[in-house]
């Protein structure tokens, strides 16, 4: 079963906030997603200003979470903590 879109977005943002900047293949491996899904979701996250695409010295492309993405993760964590509390 495919995870929800929200969970996939959050998983990618978490991976980038903990391990980034990362190449596409590293995001795929760490988020346990296939390339097509990661590319689709990264494009959307970039359009929303939550992730940036950068070209590094060797010409490779890496992705990094923006401050806006970090803020969103913080809000998401707070919401899940409140909802999980008894």
Secondary structure, 3 states (H helix, E strand, C coil): CCCCHHHHHHHHHHHHHHHCCECHHHHHHHHCCCHHHHHHHHHHHHHCCCEEEEECCCCCEEEEECHHHHHHHHHHHHHHHHHHCC
